[in-house]
Amino acid sequence: MTDSIVLGAGIVGVCIAIHLQRRGRSVLLIDRREPGRETSYGNAGIIQREAVRPRAFPREACELWRIATGRGLDARYDMAALPALASPLLQYWWHSAPARYRRIVAEYAPLIRHSVAEHADLIAASGADGLIEKSGFMLLFRSEARRDRVFREAEGDERDYGVGIARLDGAALARAEPALRVPMAGALHWTDPWTVRDPGGLTAAYVDLFRRLGGAVATGDALTLSPSGTGWTVRTSSGPASAAEAVLALGPWAREATRRLGYRLPLFVKRGYHREYRHAGDAALRRPVLDVEVGYLLAPMHRGIRLTTGAEFARLDAPPNPAQVEGSERFARELIDLGERLDPEPWLGARPATPDMKPIIGPAPGHRNLWFAFGHAHHGLTLAAVTGRMLAEMITGTTPFLDARPFAASRFG
């Protein structure tokens, strides 16, 4: 019998599988699709060392009104989904109150602090260095008022959390990113993050590393997971697979899987879109840039320029709504010389979120030998390697290198 089953072959599940295999476990990694083809494929490709502050729920009345009336592209709500989302969103708003949010940041920041270093280990081991750039990314500002406010906030992150920053006025930004065609007020350059020119390719490289370490990959249905003696069994395309322990690393599908096992965790999803475009013109972006006041990000990839949207609050299975990506494209085509679309339809994925903005990492409170690793929201790629090491250490009886208590599932009762 296999020692460990890891359900979910996105970047988080793959990193867990690698770390368990490295520690002497025999691991079977299971997904319904080819590894890395869901949420891990469609992100902006940034390992966000600067992201010590998870995305809080807006609390200013004017900002709430702007979002509620659909006047921005950074966040959209599907009205049909609001009844089901009401409770977790209310909790999200509650946790975003200043005093509570400061405590959350203090607990969250250690995960972020180790994000690049933990990925660096796996990138070197997997031979994926050719996918990585180490020049950070930029927040672009259209107004001096927004620029100066974010500059002041970033000074605190630089002082308190050792985050690297550079402040650029409009002229310095034009020199740093000559592909920009719209005069901007300036930019905040986060200098520490690493960026990935092919996020799906990075996951594939990690899967190859896992296989070289002796791990196995199978196609199966996580919703068939059930207790079996002192272990767990799940159905795969090759028949039932059993293991002493199971890990749920199912991203946005964790809610359904955990509910089948009797849990009522306050999970919800933030959906997001991307579309890729052919490189055009003589100049190209040198690093990802976030158009802050509009709410979209452009990232140079091996295939072309990837445009990623802000968050859409909707049911996981709701039909795609192209409004955000179409609106973002209009602004992006003014900002840079975007080429032709490379795909007929935008890609759609979902980010798994919790109301307190922290992932769930650790043992399932109601079952033996069952472990959780999901709820990373916007930072699944960023925190995948940290999560993999932490959870593998817990599973194998080693004291985790970071305090895992703030991320326990039991915090939700």
Secondary structure, 3 states (H helix, E strand, C coil): CEEEEEECCCHHHHHHHHHHHHCCCCEEEEECCCCCCCHHHCCCCEECCCCCCCCCCCCCHHHHHHHHCCCCCCEEECHHHHHHHHHHHHHHHHHCCHHHHHHHHHHHHHHHHCHHHHHHHHHHHHCCHHHEECCCEEEEECCHHHHHHHHHHHHHHHHHHCCCEEEEEHHHHHHHCCCCCCCCCEEEEECCCEEECCHHHHHHHHHHHHHHCCCEEEEECHHHCEEECCEEEEEECCEEEEEEEEEECCHHHHHHHHHHCCCCCCCEEEEEEEEEECCCCCCCCCCCEEECCCCEEEEECCCCEEEECCEEECCCCCCCCCHHHHHHHHHHHHHCCCCCECCCCCEEEEEEECCCCCCEEEECCCCCCEEEEECCHHHHHHHHHHHHHHHHHHHCCCCCCCCCHHHCHHHHC
